[in-house]
C-alpha cells in the first residue's frame, strides 16, 4: 500500500488543470498551508482528505502518546513524574501537572546538584514525540555553550506529565538562579514534534506568567534545534547578567 | 527591540552625469513573541538627492578627480552629512567612465571622504544589477512573477539586467549610449571608436567635424535601437550585437515579458526635448527606441526611477544584513574586499570532505603557500544535528590551523541558518585564539568579493555587501 504521507503536503499539488503550474509552485513554497489541493465538486479529493485525517491523528497521538522509557534511557537522564498518574489526568488536572509528591521532590533533590546557575529539564507537555526529535541536538548544544561561558548547568532529568509551571517548584527546590524547561508544545496539522523553551529567572511559586521568556517553534520544520540552542545560550547568559526574565527583559 | 536607523550613501560617477543620494534604512526585529530574533531592513527612505552634475573631465581620457571630489564634498555639506554618520553605501564609477585612465584613483579618493563603510566598486555586471533594482524592475518582477528586463541606457553604456521572481537572473552590457556622439554648435565633435566602426560598416553619412544632420543621425540611432532589441532577444541577434558587447550578453533563453527603461536616455522618453538639446544623440536614441517595431510590441512598465536608477541602486540595494543569530569574536570592522572561496557543504556526506574542499578553495587564492585572508562561503546543512555541527567545526578548524598562522581570521559565510551554532562550536575549539566571524543568511559565490560592516542592532547583525565584481584594471 502506498504511504500517502511520504511527501510533505507542501510538495504535492493535488489540483487538476492548473493554468500556471510554476506560479502555484511558487505560492506553495511561500506557505506551508494546504493550497492547491483541488476539489471534487464541493468536497475534498480523497487523498487530501486522508492527509487531513492523518495529520490530525498524528497531532492527537502526539498529545496522548507516552514518551517511551527507552527514549529517556538513551538521553541518559533519570525520570520523575508530576502528581498526575496518567496522561488523562494530566490533561484534565492542570493543577496537578505542575506539582510533585513529597517523595518525588526528595528524589529530585537527592539526584541533582544544588545551586546551579541554570537548571534545565525536559517535559513531555502536550507533545511526547518532541523529546526524541529535539533533545539529542538541543540539550548538548545548550550545555556546552553554557559551560564555555563559565555558567554551571544543573543535573538534567525528564518529567512525565509535565506542565511549564513545574518550574515554580523546581526553582526553589534546587536553588537554581534560572530554570529552563524544554517542553513539547501543542501540535498542529503541520508538525507534531515542536518544542518550546520556557525560561524564568528566580522561578518561584508566586511568580507571574509574564516572568517567562519563551523560545517556541523549535523543530526541524521551524528553528533548527542546534541554532535555537545557540540562541538560548545567549539568552540565558543575558538573563543571568540582567537578573530578570520575561516581559521585564523585553522592555529593558 | 526598538528600531535602529542607519544612513546609507550612493554615489555614481557616470559617463555623462555624477550624482549622489543619501537614504535612511530602518532596521528592526520583526520576529514575534517567543521567536528567535529576525532583524530586517523594514524601510528605505531616500531623504537627499543631489543635483545632477555633468561628470567633469580634464581630457577625453582623464576624469577631473579634484572636481568630482569637490562636487561630492559640497553635496555632503549641503545635506549636513559627515562621513562618520554613514554605515553603508556604494561609490561606483560606471559606464565608459570606468575605463578612463585615472578611474581607480578617483574612486579611491572618493571612498576616502565617503565614509568608513562606503564601498568602492565598479564593473558592468554590478552596475546592471544596481540600476535594475534602482529602477524597480526587481520589484515588478517579484510582484508580477514575470521575467522583467531593465535597460539602463546611459551616456556610454546600456546595462541590462533580467529579473525572475524578484531575483537577478542574468546581466549584460553594451557600449551603446546617448553620448557616444557629441555635437557642439551644430558640428559633430566626438564619435566613440565602436560607433565609428559601425558607421563605416553601414556607410552612414555621419562624420566627425562635419555639420550634424538630424536625419542622418537618426539613421544611426535607429540602428542602435535595433541592436538594443537584439540584446533582449526581441529579434534575431546579429554580428553587430557581439561587436557592441562590453563584457557579456544575455545567455538565458526565457523571453522577456516586461521591459523597463532607466538611465538618462530613458528620461528623454518621458519628456519632449529639442533633438540636439544636450549636444548628443540621447534624445534621438530615445525616439528611435520608442518607434522601433520590436520595442512597440512588447509590454513596458514605468521605471520607478530613470535618471537616478543607478545611484539609488548603489545607495539602497548594495547592502544586505546577515541573519540575526550569528557569532563573531572579531572586534575590528569593517573588513573590506575579502575574496570568496566557496566550498561544498550541502548534505551529510560533504562533512568529511570539508578539509579537501577548503584546501582547494584556499589554494586558488594563494601562490607559493603565502598567507591570504579570504572568506569561506558555504550553503550549510538546513537542520544539522549536534554531532554534525561539532564535526563540521572540527574539520574546518583543523584544516585552517594546518594552513594558516593564527593571525589569519576565520571568516565563514553561510546560507543556512546555523551561523550561531557553528560559530559557538568553532569558538570552543579555537585553541590558537584566532578571530572568528561566522554569519548566515548570505549567499555568495566564488569570484565574488565581500565587505563586512560594523555590527548594528546591538551587535546582533552585520551589514554585508556582496560584490559580484571588483574593479577590473
Interface residues (C-beta under 8 A of the other chain):
Chain A: X23 X26 X136 X137 X138 X140 X141 X144 X145 X148 X196 X214 X215 X216 X217 X220 X223 X224 X225 X226 X227 X228 X229 X230 X231 X233 X234
Chain B: X33 X34 X35 X36 X37 X145 X165 X325 X327 X382 X383 X384 X385 X386 X389 X417 X418 X419 X420 X421 X423 X424 X425 X427 X428
